[in-house]
Amino acid sequence: MQKLVPNQYYHMLNRANGNDELFREDENYYFFLEKYKKFIHPVVHTLAYALMGNHFHLVVRVRKAEDLQQTLTGFFIK
């Protein structure tokens, strides 16, 4: 797996195994977005996303190195 590079753009995706669903109920979408907001949003700027029943797509830009250093320092000190 490659490391993400600050200030670079990425298309990220993930899908369920076989015919499984990632998002079986509406609450699953909300749960995903809340966790995304807490853990991913501090590290990337989200340009677009699509959440579908069995997979998702994200188009993001990793934040600048200096912003990441501040964010991650604050994240681990709490």
mmCIF file of the N, C-alpha and C atoms, coordinates in Angstrom:
data_MODEL
# 
_entry.id   MODEL 
# 
loop_
_atom_site.group_PDB 
_atom_site.id 
_atom_site.type_symbol 
_atom_site.label_atom_id 
_atom_site.label_alt_id 
_atom_site.label_comp_id 
_atom_site.label_asym_id 
_atom_site.label_entity_id 
_atom_site.label_seq_id 
_atom_site.pdbx_PDB_ins_code 
_atom_site.Cartn_x 
_atom_site.Cartn_y 
_atom_site.Cartn_z 
_atom_site.occupancy 
_atom_site.B_iso_or_equiv 
_atom_site.pdbx_formal_charge 
_atom_site.auth_seq_id 
_atom_site.auth_comp_id 
_atom_site.auth_asym_id 
_atom_site.auth_atom_id 
_atom_site.pdbx_PDB_model_num 
ATOM 1   N N  . MET A 1 1  ? 0.839   -1.171  0.000  1.00 0.00 ? 1  MET A N  1 
ATOM 2   C CA . MET A 1 1  ? 0.000   0.000   0.000  1.00 0.00 ? 1  MET A CA 1 
ATOM 3   C C  . MET A 1 1  ? 0.890   1.241   0.000  1.00 0.00 ? 1  MET A C  1 
ATOM 4   N N  . GLN A 1 2  ? 0.561   2.201   -0.855 1.00 0.00 ? 2  GLN A N  1 
ATOM 5   C CA . GLN A 1 2  ? 1.316   3.447   -0.937 1.00 0.00 ? 2  GLN A CA 1 
ATOM 6   C C  . GLN A 1 2  ? 0.886   4.413   0.163  1.00 0.00 ? 2  GLN A C  1 
ATOM 7   N N  . LYS A 1 3  ? 1.836   5.238   0.602  1.00 0.00 ? 3  LYS A N  1 
ATOM 8   C CA . LYS A 1 3  ? 1.524   6.299   1.542  1.00 0.00 ? 3  LYS A CA 1 
ATOM 9   C C  . LYS A 1 3  ? 0.831   7.429   0.792  1.00 0.00 ? 3  LYS A C  1 
ATOM 10  N N  . LEU A 1 4  ? -0.089  8.096   1.466  1.00 0.00 ? 4  LEU A N  1 
ATOM 11  C CA . LEU A 1 4  ? -0.731  9.263   0.875  1.00 0.00 ? 4  LEU A CA 1 
ATOM 12  C C  . LEU A 1 4  ? 0.211   10.453  0.984  1.00 0.00 ? 4  LEU A C  1 
ATOM 13  N N  . VAL A 1 5  ? 0.261   11.237  -0.052 1.00 0.00 ? 5  VAL A N  1 
ATOM 14  C CA . VAL A 1 5  ? 1.174   12.378  -0.140 1.00 0.00 ? 5  VAL A CA 1 
ATOM 15  C C  . VAL A 1 5  ? 0.392   13.665  0.111  1.00 0.00 ? 5  VAL A C  1 
ATOM 16  N N  . PRO A 1 6  ? 0.886   14.525  1.013  1.00 0.00 ? 6  PRO A N  1 
ATOM 17  C CA . PRO A 1 6  ? 0.196   15.795  1.263  1.00 0.00 ? 6  PRO A CA 1 
ATOM 18  C C  . PRO A 1 6  ? -0.033  16.590  -0.016 1.00 0.00 ? 6  PRO A C  1 
ATOM 19  N N  . ASN A 1 7  ? -1.187  17.242  -0.075 1.00 0.00 ? 7  ASN A N  1 
ATOM 20  C CA . ASN A 1 7  ? -1.592  18.130  -1.164 1.00 0.00 ? 7  ASN A CA 1 
ATOM 21  C C  . ASN A 1 7  ? -1.783  17.406  -2.504 1.00 0.00 ? 7  ASN A C  1 
ATOM 22  N N  . GLN A 1 8  ? -1.992  16.102  -2.485 1.00 0.00 ? 8  GLN A N  1 
ATOM 23  C CA . GLN A 1 8  ? -2.251  15.323  -3.702 1.00 0.00 ? 8  GLN A CA 1 
ATOM 24  C C  . GLN A 1 8  ? -3.700  14.837  -3.710 1.00 0.00 ? 8  GLN A C  1 
ATOM 25  N N  . TYR A 1 9  ? -4.213  14.579  -4.893 1.00 0.00 ? 9  TYR A N  1 
ATOM 26  C CA . TYR A 1 9  ? -5.594  14.135  -5.085 1.00 0.00 ? 9  TYR A CA 1 
ATOM 27  C C  . TYR A 1 9  ? -5.649  12.618  -5.246 1.00 0.00 ? 9  TYR A C  1 
ATOM 28  N N  . TYR A 1 10 ? -6.728  12.021  -4.732 1.00 0.00 ? 10 TYR A N  1 
ATOM 29  C CA . TYR A 1 10 ? -6.908  10.574  -4.815 1.00 0.00 ? 10 TYR A CA 1 
ATOM 30  C C  . TYR A 1 10 ? -8.373  10.223  -5.053 1.00 0.00 ? 10 TYR A C  1 
ATOM 31  N N  . HIS A 1 11 ? -8.583  9.183   -5.827 1.00 0.00 ? 11 HIS A N  1 
ATOM 32  C CA . HIS A 1 11 ? -9.889  8.550   -5.958 1.00 0.00 ? 11 HIS A CA 1 
ATOM 33  C C  . HIS A 1 11 ? -9.799  7.262   -5.157 1.00 0.00 ? 11 HIS A C  1 
ATOM 34  N N  . MET A 1 12 ? -10.578 7.187   -4.101 1.00 0.00 ? 12 MET A N  1 
ATOM 35  C CA . MET A 1 12 ? -10.551 6.008   -3.233 1.00 0.00 ? 12 MET A CA 1 
ATOM 36  C C  . MET A 1 12 ? -11.883 5.288   -3.354 1.00 0.00 ? 12 MET A C  1 
ATOM 37  N N  . LEU A 1 13 ? -11.819 3.971   -3.317 1.00 0.00 ? 13 LEU A N  1 
ATOM 38  C CA . LEU A 1 13 ? -13.052 3.201   -3.360 1.00 0.00 ? 13 LEU A CA 1 
ATOM 39  C C  . LEU A 1 13 ? -12.876 1.923   -2.576 1.00 0.00 ? 13 LEU A C  1 
ATOM 40  N N  . ASN A 1 14 ? -14.003 1.394   -2.170 1.00 0.00 ? 14 ASN A N  1 
ATOM 41  C CA . ASN A 1 14 ? -14.019 0.121   -1.474 1.00 0.00 ? 14 ASN A CA 1 
ATOM 42  C C  . ASN A 1 14 ? -15.365 -0.524  -1.740 1.00 0.00 ? 14 ASN A C  1 
ATOM 43  N N  . ARG A 1 15 ? -15.357 -1.849  -1.796 1.00 0.00 ? 15 ARG A N  1 
ATOM 44  C CA . ARG A 1 15 ? -16.614 -2.547  -2.041 1.00 0.00 ? 15 ARG A CA 1 
ATOM 45  C C  . ARG A 1 15 ? -16.707 -3.753  -1.136 1.00 0.00 ? 15 ARG A C  1 
ATOM 46  N N  . ALA A 1 16 ? -17.933 -4.188  -0.924 1.00 0.00 ? 16 ALA A N  1 
ATOM 47  C CA . ALA A 1 16 ? -18.196 -5.360  -0.080 1.00 0.00 ? 16 ALA A CA 1 
ATOM 48  C C  . ALA A 1 16 ? -17.763 -6.630  -0.807 1.00 0.00 ? 16 ALA A C  1 
ATOM 49  N N  . ASN A 1 17 ? -17.618 -7.683  -0.060 1.00 0.00 ? 17 ASN A N  1 
ATOM 50  C CA . ASN A 1 17 ? -17.307 -8.993  -0.642 1.00 0.00 ? 17 ASN A CA 1 
ATOM 51  C C  . ASN A 1 17 ? -18.531 -9.568  -1.346 1.00 0.00 ? 17 ASN A C  1 
ATOM 52  N N  . GLY A 1 18 ? -18.311 -10.123 -2.519 1.00 0.00 ? 18 GLY A N  1 
ATOM 53  C CA . GLY A 1 18 ? -19.390 -10.817 -3.240 1.00 0.00 ? 18 GLY A CA 1 
ATOM 54  C C  . GLY A 1 18 ? -20.625 -9.966  -3.397 1.00 0.00 ? 18 GLY A C  1 
ATOM 55  N N  . ASN A 1 19 ? -21.746 -10.498 -2.981 1.00 0.00 ? 19 ASN A N  1 
ATOM 56  C CA . ASN A 1 19 ? -23.030 -9.798  -3.087 1.00 0.00 ? 19 ASN A CA 1 
ATOM 57  C C  . ASN A 1 19 ? -23.442 -9.130  -1.781 1.00 0.00 ? 19 ASN A C  1 
ATOM 58  N N  . ASP A 1 20 ? -22.524 -9.046  -0.814 1.00 0.00 ? 20 ASP A N  1 
ATOM 59  C CA . ASP A 1 20 ? -22.840 -8.408  0.464  1.00 0.00 ? 20 ASP A CA 1 
ATOM 60  C C  . ASP A 1 20 ? -23.093 -6.922  0.271  1.00 0.00 ? 20 ASP A C  1 
ATOM 61  N N  . GLU A 1 21 ? -23.803 -6.347  1.207  1.00 0.00 ? 21 GLU A N  1 
ATOM 62  C CA . GLU A 1 21 ? -24.083 -4.914  1.222  1.00 0.00 ? 21 GLU A CA 1 
ATOM 63  C C  . GLU A 1 21 ? -23.269 -4.258  2.322  1.00 0.00 ? 21 GLU A C  1 
ATOM 64  N N  . LEU A 1 22 ? -22.684 -3.110  2.045  1.00 0.00 ? 22 LEU A N  1 
ATOM 65  C CA . LEU A 1 22 ? -22.024 -2.303  3.080  1.00 0.00 ? 22 LEU A CA 1 
ATOM 66  C C  . LEU A 1 22 ? -23.051 -1.503  3.864  1.00 0.00 ? 22 LEU A C  1 
ATOM 67  N N  . PHE A 1 23 ? -24.018 -0.980  3.158  1.00 0.00 ? 23 PHE A N  1 
ATOM 68  C CA . PHE A 1 23 ? -25.031 -0.104  3.736  1.00 0.00 ? 23 PHE A CA 1 
ATOM 69  C C  . PHE A 1 23 ? -26.384 -0.787  3.595  1.00 0.00 ? 23 PHE A C  1 
ATOM 70  N N  . ARG A 1 24 ? -26.778 -1.507  4.616  1.00 0.00 ? 24 ARG A N  1 
ATOM 71  C CA . ARG A 1 24 ? -28.025 -2.298  4.566  1.00 0.00 ? 24 ARG A CA 1 
ATOM 72  C C  . ARG A 1 24 ? -29.244 -1.468  4.947  1.00 0.00 ? 24 ARG A C  1 
ATOM 73  N N  . GLU A 1 25 ? -29.022 -0.453  5.765  1.00 0.00 ? 25 GLU A N  1 
ATOM 74  C CA . GLU A 1 25 ? -30.117 0.409   6.226  1.00 0.00 ? 25 GLU A CA 1 
ATOM 75  C C  . GLU A 1 25 ? -29.652 1.864   6.140  1.00 0.00 ? 25 GLU A C  1 
ATOM 76  N N  . ASP A 1 26 ? -30.604 2.780   6.124  1.00 0.00 ? 26 ASP A N  1 
ATOM 77  C CA . ASP A 1 26 ? -30.250 4.202   6.059  1.00 0.00 ? 26 ASP A CA 1 
ATOM 78  C C  . ASP A 1 26 ? -29.301 4.603   7.186  1.00 0.00 ? 26 ASP A C  1 
ATOM 79  N N  . GLU A 1 27 ? -29.486 4.029   8.376  1.00 0.00 ? 27 GLU A N  1 
ATOM 80  C CA . GLU A 1 27 ? -28.637 4.365   9.508  1.00 0.00 ? 27 GLU A CA 1 
ATOM 81  C C  . GLU A 1 27 ? -27.167 4.048   9.231  1.00 0.00 ? 27 GLU A C  1 
ATOM 82  N N  . ASN A 1 28 ? -26.907 3.046   8.401  1.00 0.00 ? 28 ASN A N  1 
ATOM 83  C CA . ASN A 1 28 ? -25.523 2.684   8.074  1.00 0.00 ? 28 ASN A CA 1 
ATOM 84  C C  . ASN A 1 28 ? -24.817 3.817   7.327  1.00 0.00 ? 28 ASN A C  1 
ATOM 85  N N  . TYR A 1 29 ? -25.540 4.519   6.455  1.00 0.00 ? 29 TYR A N  1 
ATOM 86  C CA . TYR A 1 29 ? -24.961 5.655   5.740  1.00 0.00 ? 29 TYR A CA 1 
ATOM 87  C C  . TYR A 1 29 ? -24.577 6.762   6.727  1.00 0.00 ? 29 TYR A C  1 
ATOM 88  N N  . TYR A 1 30 ? -25.496 7.043   7.644  1.00 0.00 ? 30 TYR A N  1 
ATOM 89  C CA . TYR A 1 30 ? -25.244 8.094   8.633  1.00 0.00 ? 30 TYR A CA 1 
ATOM 90  C C  . TYR A 1 30 ? -24.074 7.725   9.542  1.00 0.00 ? 30 TYR A C  1 
ATOM 91  N N  . PHE A 1 31 ? -23.993 6.464   9.947  1.00 0.00 ? 31 PHE A N  1 
ATOM 92  C CA . PHE A 1 31 ? -22.889 5.986   10.772 1.00 0.00 ? 31 PHE A CA 1 
ATOM 93  C C  . PHE A 1 31 ? -21.556 6.175   10.045 1.00 0.00 ? 31 PHE A C  1 
ATOM 94  N N  . PHE A 1 32 ? -21.517 5.765   8.775  1.00 0.00 ? 32 PHE A N  1 
ATOM 95  C CA . PHE A 1 32 ? -20.308 5.914   7.963  1.00 0.00 ? 32 PHE A CA 1 
ATOM 96  C C  . PHE A 1 32 ? -19.894 7.377   7.889  1.00 0.00 ? 32 PHE A C  1 
ATOM 97  N N  . LEU A 1 33 ? -20.845 8.261   7.608  1.00 0.00 ? 33 LEU A N  1 
ATOM 98  C CA . LEU A 1 33 ? -20.529 9.688   7.466  1.00 0.00 ? 33 LEU A CA 1 
ATOM 99  C C  . LEU A 1 33 ? -20.052 10.310  8.778  1.00 0.00 ? 33 LEU A C  1 
ATOM 100 N N  . GLU A 1 34 ? -20.610 9.878   9.895  1.00 0.00 ? 34 GLU A N  1 
ATOM 101 C CA . GLU A 1 34 ? -20.149 10.382  11.195 1.00 0.00 ? 34 GLU A CA 1 
ATOM 102 C C  . GLU A 1 34 ? -18.718 9.944   11.475 1.00 0.00 ? 34 GLU A C  1 
ATOM 103 N N  . LYS A 1 35 ? -18.387 8.687   11.185 1.00 0.00 ? 35 LYS A N  1 
ATOM 104 C CA . LYS A 1 35 ? -17.014 8.202   11.390 1.00 0.00 ? 35 LYS A CA 1 
ATOM 105 C C  . LYS A 1 35 ? -16.060 8.878   10.410 1.00 0.00 ? 35 LYS A C  1 
ATOM 106 N N  . TYR A 1 36 ? -16.522 9.085   9.185  1.00 0.00 ? 36 TYR A N  1 
ATOM 107 C CA . TYR A 1 36 ? -15.714 9.781   8.181  1.00 0.00 ? 36 TYR A CA 1 
ATOM 108 C C  . TYR A 1 36 ? -15.387 11.191  8.674  1.00 0.00 ? 36 TYR A C  1 
ATOM 109 N N  . LYS A 1 37 ? -16.392 11.884  9.170  1.00 0.00 ? 37 LYS A N  1 
ATOM 110 C CA . LYS A 1 37 ? -16.209 13.248  9.660  1.00 0.00 ? 37 LYS A CA 1 
ATOM 111 C C  . LYS A 1 37 ? -15.197 13.296  10.807 1.00 0.00 ? 37 LYS A C  1 
ATOM 112 N N  . LYS A 1 38 ? -15.250 12.312  11.683 1.00 0.00 ? 38 LYS A N  1 
ATOM 113 C CA . LYS A 1 38 ? -14.377 12.305  12.855 1.00 0.00 ? 38 LYS A CA 1 
ATOM 114 C C  . LYS A 1 38 ? -12.931 11.911  12.514 1.00 0.00 ? 38 LYS A C  1 
ATOM 115 N N  . PHE A 1 39 ? -12.754 10.885  11.675 1.00 0.00 ? 39 PHE A N  1 
ATOM 116 C CA . PHE A 1 39 ? -11.422 10.318  11.480 1.00 0.00 ? 39 PHE A CA 1 
ATOM 117 C C  . PHE A 1 39 ? -10.758 10.668  10.143 1.00 0.00 ? 39 PHE A C  1 
ATOM 118 N N  . ILE A 1 40 ? -11.519 10.883  9.094  1.00 0.00 ? 40 ILE A N  1 
ATOM 119 C CA . ILE A 1 40 ? -10.943 11.103  7.768  1.00 0.00 ? 40 ILE A CA 1 
ATOM 120 C C  . ILE A 1 40 ? -10.921 12.581  7.399  1.00 0.00 ? 40 ILE A C  1 
ATOM 121 N N  . HIS A 1 41 ? -11.998 13.275  7.681  1.00 0.00 ? 41 HIS A N  1 
ATOM 122 C CA . HIS A 1 41 ? -12.103 14.690  7.313  1.00 0.00 ? 41 HIS A CA 1 
ATOM 123 C C  . HIS A 1 41 ? -10.947 15.552  7.839  1.00 0.00 ? 41 HIS A C  1 
ATOM 124 N N  . PRO A 1 42 ? -10.427 15.304  9.032  1.00 0.00 ? 42 PRO A N  1 
ATOM 125 C CA . PRO A 1 42 ? -9.288  16.113  9.481  1.00 0.00 ? 42 PRO A CA 1 
ATOM 126 C C  . PRO A 1 42 ? -8.028  15.933  8.629  1.00 0.00 ? 42 PRO A C  1 
ATOM 127 N N  . VAL A 1 43 ? -7.957  14.866  7.858  1.00 0.00 ? 43 VAL A N  1 
ATOM 128 C CA . VAL A 1 43 ? -6.757  14.545  7.085  1.00 0.00 ? 43 VAL A CA 1 
ATOM 129 C C  . VAL A 1 43 ? -6.902  14.907  5.611  1.00 0.00 ? 43 VAL A C  1 
ATOM 130 N N  . VAL A 1 44 ? -8.122  14.934  5.103  1.00 0.00 ? 44 VAL A N  1 
ATOM 131 C CA . VAL A 1 44 ? -8.357  15.208  3.681  1.00 0.00 ? 44 VAL A CA 1 
ATOM 132 C C  . VAL A 1 44 ? -9.448  16.249  3.501  1.00 0.00 ? 44 VAL A C  1 
ATOM 133 N N  . HIS A 1 45 ? -9.406  16.897  2.364  1.00 0.00 ? 45 HIS A N  1 
ATOM 134 C CA . HIS A 1 45 ? -10.497 17.764  1.912  1.00 0.00 ? 45 HIS A CA 1 
ATOM 135 C C  . HIS A 1 45 ? -11.290 16.928  0.915  1.00 0.00 ? 45 HIS A C  1 
ATOM 136 N N  . THR A 1 46 ? -12.573 16.735  1.177  1.00 0.00 ? 46 THR A N  1 
ATOM 137 C CA . THR A 1 46 ? -13.408 15.889  0.326  1.00 0.00 ? 46 THR A CA 1 
ATOM 138 C C  . THR A 1 46 ? -14.001 16.715  -0.806 1.00 0.00 ? 46 THR A C  1 
ATOM 139 N N  . LEU A 1 47 ? -13.738 16.302  -2.033 1.00 0.00 ? 47 LEU A N  1 
ATOM 140 C CA . LEU A 1 47 ? -14.271 16.990  -3.208 1.00 0.00 ? 47 LEU A CA 1 
ATOM 141 C C  . LEU A 1 47 ? -15.588 16.375  -3.658 1.00 0.00 ? 47 LEU A C  1 
ATOM 142 N N  . ALA A 1 48 ? -15.693 15.046  -3.550 1.00 0.00 ? 48 ALA A N  1 
ATOM 143 C CA . ALA A 1 48 ? -16.919 14.360  -3.949 1.00 0.00 ? 48 ALA A CA 1 
ATOM 144 C C  . ALA A 1 48 ? -16.946 12.982  -3.296 1.00 0.00 ? 48 ALA A C  1 
ATOM 145 N N  . TYR A 1 49 ? -18.161 12.492  -3.089 1.00 0.00 ? 49 TYR A N  1 
ATOM 146 C CA . TYR A 1 49 ? -18.293 11.126  -2.597 1.00 0.00 ? 49 TYR A CA 1 
ATOM 147 C C  . TYR A 1 49 ? -19.593 10.541  -3.106 1.00 0.00 ? 49 TYR A C  1 
ATOM 148 N N  . ALA A 1 50 ? -19.621 9.220   -3.187 1.00 0.00 ? 50 ALA A N  1 
ATOM 149 C CA . ALA A 1 50 ? -20.828 8.491   -3.572 1.00 0.00 ? 50 ALA A CA 1 
ATOM 150 C C  . ALA A 1 50 ? -20.888 7.233   -2.721 1.00 0.00 ? 50 ALA A C  1 
ATOM 151 N N  . LEU A 1 51 ? -21.967 7.097   -1.975 1.00 0.00 ? 51 LEU A N  1 
ATOM 152 C CA . LEU A 1 51 ? -22.172 5.916   -1.147 1.00 0.00 ? 51 LEU A CA 1 
ATOM 153 C C  . LEU A 1 51 ? -23.280 5.091   -1.776 1.00 0.00 ? 51 LEU A C  1 
ATOM 154 N N  . MET A 1 52 ? -22.961 3.878   -2.160 1.00 0.00 ? 52 MET A N  1 
ATOM 155 C CA . MET A 1 52 ? -23.941 2.978   -2.758 1.00 0.00 ? 52 MET A CA 1 
ATOM 156 C C  . MET A 1 52 ? -24.058 1.744   -1.882 1.00 0.00 ? 52 MET A C  1 
ATOM 157 N N  . GLY A 1 53 ? -25.050 0.955   -2.104 1.00 0.00 ? 53 GLY A N  1 
ATOM 158 C CA . GLY A 1 53 ? -25.328 -0.178  -1.227 1.00 0.00 ? 53 GLY A CA 1 
ATOM 159 C C  . GLY A 1 53 ? -24.136 -1.076  -0.973 1.00 0.00 ? 53 GLY A C  1 
ATOM 160 N N  . ASN A 1 54 ? -23.384 -1.398  -2.016 1.00 0.00 ? 54 ASN A N  1 
ATOM 161 C CA . ASN A 1 54 ? -22.297 -2.358  -1.843 1.00 0.00 ? 54 ASN A CA 1 
ATOM 162 C C  . ASN A 1 54 ? -20.898 -1.760  -2.033 1.00 0.00 ? 54 ASN A C  1 
ATOM 163 N N  . HIS A 1 55 ? -20.800 -0.445  -2.258 1.00 0.00 ? 55 HIS A N  1 
ATOM 164 C CA . HIS A 1 55 ? -19.482 0.180   -2.386 1.00 0.00 ? 55 HIS A CA 1 
ATOM 165 C C  . HIS A 1 55 ? -19.576 1.690   -2.234 1.00 0.00 ? 55 HIS A C  1 
ATOM 166 N N  . PHE A 1 56 ? -18.397 2.311   -2.134 1.00 0.00 ? 56 PHE A N  1 
ATOM 167 C CA . PHE A 1 56 ? -18.359 3.780   -2.073 1.00 0.00 ? 56 PHE A CA 1 
ATOM 168 C C  . PHE A 1 56 ? -17.160 4.292   -2.843 1.00 0.00 ? 56 PHE A C  1 
ATOM 169 N N  . HIS A 1 57 ? -17.262 5.553   -3.255 1.00 0.00 ? 57 HIS A N  1 
ATOM 170 C CA . HIS A 1 57 ? -16.181 6.273   -3.933 1.00 0.00 ? 57 HIS A CA 1 
ATOM 171 C C  . HIS A 1 57 ? -15.936 7.572   -3.179 1.00 0.00 ? 57 HIS A C  1 
ATOM 172 N N  . LEU A 1 58 ? -14.670 7.953   -3.073 1.00 0.00 ? 58 LEU A N  1 
ATOM 173 C CA . LEU A 1 58 ? -14.288 9.226   -2.482 1.00 0.00 ? 58 LEU A CA 1 
ATOM 174 C C  . LEU A 1 58 ? -13.282 9.903   -3.411 1.00 0.00 ? 58 LEU A C  1 
ATOM 175 N N  . VAL A 1 59 ? -13.451 11.183  -3.632 1.00 0.00 ? 59 VAL A N  1 
ATOM 176 C CA . VAL A 1 59 ? -12.439 11.977  -4.335 1.00 0.00 ? 59 VAL A CA 1 
ATOM 177 C C  . VAL A 1 59 ? -11.973 13.005  -3.318 1.00 0.00 ? 59 VAL A C  1 
ATOM 178 N N  . VAL A 1 60 ? -10.689 12.908  -2.963 1.00 0.00 ? 60 VAL A N  1 
ATOM 179 C CA . VAL A 1 60 ? -10.166 13.724  -1.871 1.00 0.00 ? 60 VAL A CA 1 
ATOM 180 C C  . VAL A 1 60 ? -8.826  14.340  -2.253 1.00 0.00 ? 60 VAL A C  1 
ATOM 181 N N  . ARG A 1 61 ? -8.472  15.383  -1.517 1.00 0.00 ? 61 ARG A N  1 
ATOM 182 C CA . ARG A 1 61 ? -7.128  15.947  -1.580 1.00 0.00 ? 61 ARG A CA 1 
ATOM 183 C C  . ARG A 1 61 ? -6.584  15.884  -0.163 1.00 0.00 ? 61 ARG A C  1 
ATOM 184 N N  . VAL A 1 62 ? -5.440  15.280  -0.003 1.00 0.00 ? 62 VAL A N  1 
ATOM 185 C CA . VAL A 1 62 ? -4.804  15.227  1.309  1.00 0.00 ? 62 VAL A CA 1 
ATOM 186 C C  . VAL A 1 62 ? -4.397  16.646  1.681  1.00 0.00 ? 62 VAL A C  1 
ATOM 187 N N  . ARG A 1 63 ? -4.637  17.008  2.906  1.00 0.00 ? 63 ARG A N  1 
ATOM 188 C CA . ARG A 1 63 ? -4.324  18.368  3.353  1.00 0.00 ? 63 ARG A CA 1 
ATOM 189 C C  . ARG A 1 63 ? -2.821  18.636  3.286  1.00 0.00 ? 63 ARG A C  1 
ATOM 190 N N  . LYS A 1 64 ? -2.447  19.893  3.305  1.00 0.00 ? 64 LYS A N  1 
ATOM 191 C CA . LYS A 1 64 ? -1.037  20.285  3.249  1.00 0.00 ? 64 LYS A CA 1 
ATOM 192 C C  . LYS A 1 64 ? -0.295  19.762  4.486  1.00 0.00 ? 64 LYS A C  1 
ATOM 193 N N  . ALA A 1 65 ? 0.987   19.527  4.336  1.00 0.00 ? 65 ALA A N  1 
ATOM 194 C CA . ALA A 1 65 ? 1.796   18.936  5.407  1.00 0.00 ? 65 ALA A CA 1 
ATOM 195 C C  . ALA A 1 65 ? 1.699   19.730  6.709  1.00 0.00 ? 65 ALA A C  1 
ATOM 196 N N  . GLU A 1 66 ? 1.778   21.055  6.622  1.00 0.00 ? 66 GLU A N  1 
ATOM 197 C CA . GLU A 1 66 ? 1.716   21.861  7.846  1.00 0.00 ? 66 GLU A CA 1 
ATOM 198 C C  . GLU A 1 66 ? 0.354   21.768  8.521  1.00 0.00 ? 66 GLU A C  1 
ATOM 199 N N  . ASP A 1 67 ? -0.711  21.671  7.736  1.00 0.00 ? 67 ASP A N  1 
ATOM 200 C CA . ASP A 1 67 ? -2.054  21.494  8.295  1.00 0.00 ? 67 ASP A CA 1 
ATOM 201 C C  . ASP A 1 67 ? -2.185  20.124  8.943  1.00 0.00 ? 67 ASP A C  1 
ATOM 202 N N  . LEU A 1 68 ? -1.611  19.127  8.311  1.00 0.00 ? 68 LEU A N  1 
ATOM 203 C CA . LEU A 1 68 ? -1.660  17.769  8.867  1.00 0.00 ? 68 LEU A CA 1 
ATOM 204 C C  . LEU A 1 68 ? -0.914  17.697  10.189 1.00 0.00 ? 68 LEU A C  1 
ATOM 205 N N  . GLN A 1 69 ? 0.225   18.353  10.254 1.00 0.00 ? 69 GLN A N  1 
ATOM 206 C CA . GLN A 1 69 ? 1.020   18.319  11.481 1.00 0.00 ? 69 GLN A CA 1 
ATOM 207 C C  . GLN A 1 69 ? 0.226   18.916  12.639 1.00 0.00 ? 69 GLN A C  1 
ATOM 208 N N  . GLN A 1 70 ? -0.437  20.040  12.404 1.00 0.00 ? 70 GLN A N  1 
ATOM 209 C CA . GLN A 1 70 ? -1.262  20.666  13.444 1.00 0.00 ? 70 GLN A CA 1 
ATOM 210 C C  . GLN A 1 70 ? -2.437  19.780  13.824 1.00 0.00 ? 70 GLN A C  1 
ATOM 211 N N  . THR A 1 71 ? -3.129  19.262  12.823 1.00 0.00 ? 71 THR A N  1 
ATOM 212 C CA . THR A 1 71 ? -4.312  18.435  13.060 1.00 0.00 ? 71 THR A CA 1 
ATOM 213 C C  . THR A 1 71 ? -3.945  17.169  13.815 1.00 0.00 ? 71 THR A C  1 
ATOM 214 N N  . LEU A 1 72 ? -2.926  16.484  13.372 1.00 0.00 ? 72 LEU A N  1 
ATOM 215 C CA . LEU A 1 72 ? -2.557  15.210  13.990 1.00 0.00 ? 72 LEU A CA 1 
ATOM 216 C C  . LEU A 1 72 ? -1.986  15.409  15.385 1.00 0.00 ? 72 LEU A C  1 
ATOM 217 N N  . THR A 1 73 ? -1.259  16.504  15.614 1.00 0.00 ? 73 THR A N  1 
ATOM 218 C CA . THR A 1 73 ? -0.759  16.796  16.957 1.00 0.00 ? 73 THR A CA 1 
ATOM 219 C C  . THR A 1 73 ? -1.938  16.990  17.901 1.00 0.00 ? 73 THR A C  1 
ATOM 220 N N  . GLY A 1 74 ? -2.913  17.769  17.484 1.00 0.00 ? 74 GLY A N  1 
ATOM 221 C CA . GLY A 1 74 ? -4.103  17.986  18.295 1.00 0.00 ? 74 GLY A CA 1 
ATOM 222 C C  . GLY A 1 74 ? -4.917  16.723  18.481 1.00 0.00 ? 74 GLY A C  1 
ATOM 223 N N  . PHE A 1 75 ? -4.930  15.886  17.504 1.00 0.00 ? 75 PHE A N  1 
ATOM 224 C CA . PHE A 1 75 ? -5.712  14.644  17.543 1.00 0.00 ? 75 PHE A CA 1 
ATOM 225 C C  . PHE A 1 75 ? -5.149  13.687  18.594 1.00 0.00 ? 75 PHE A C  1 
ATOM 226 N N  . PHE A 1 76 ? -3.841  13.566  18.658 1.00 0.00 ? 76 PHE A N  1 
ATOM 227 C CA . PHE A 1 76 ? -3.228  12.598  19.571 1.00 0.00 ? 76 PHE A CA 1 
ATOM 228 C C  . PHE A 1 76 ? -3.068  13.124  20.984 1.00 0.00 ? 76 PHE A C  1 
ATOM 229 N N  . ILE A 1 77 ? -3.074  14.444  21.162 1.00 0.00 ? 77 ILE A N  1 
ATOM 230 C CA . ILE A 1 77 ? -2.915  15.012  22.498 1.00 0.00 ? 77 ILE A CA 1 
ATOM 231 C C  . ILE A 1 77 ? -4.205  14.902  23.301 1.00 0.00 ? 77 ILE A C  1 
ATOM 232 N N  . LYS A 1 78 ? -5.336  14.905  22.651 1.00 0.00 ? 78 LYS A N  1 
ATOM 233 C CA . LYS A 1 78 ? -6.636  14.910  23.359 1.00 0.00 ? 78 LYS A CA 1 
ATOM 234 C C  . LYS A 1 78 ? -6.782  13.749  24.262 1.00 0.00 ? 78 LYS A C  1 
# 
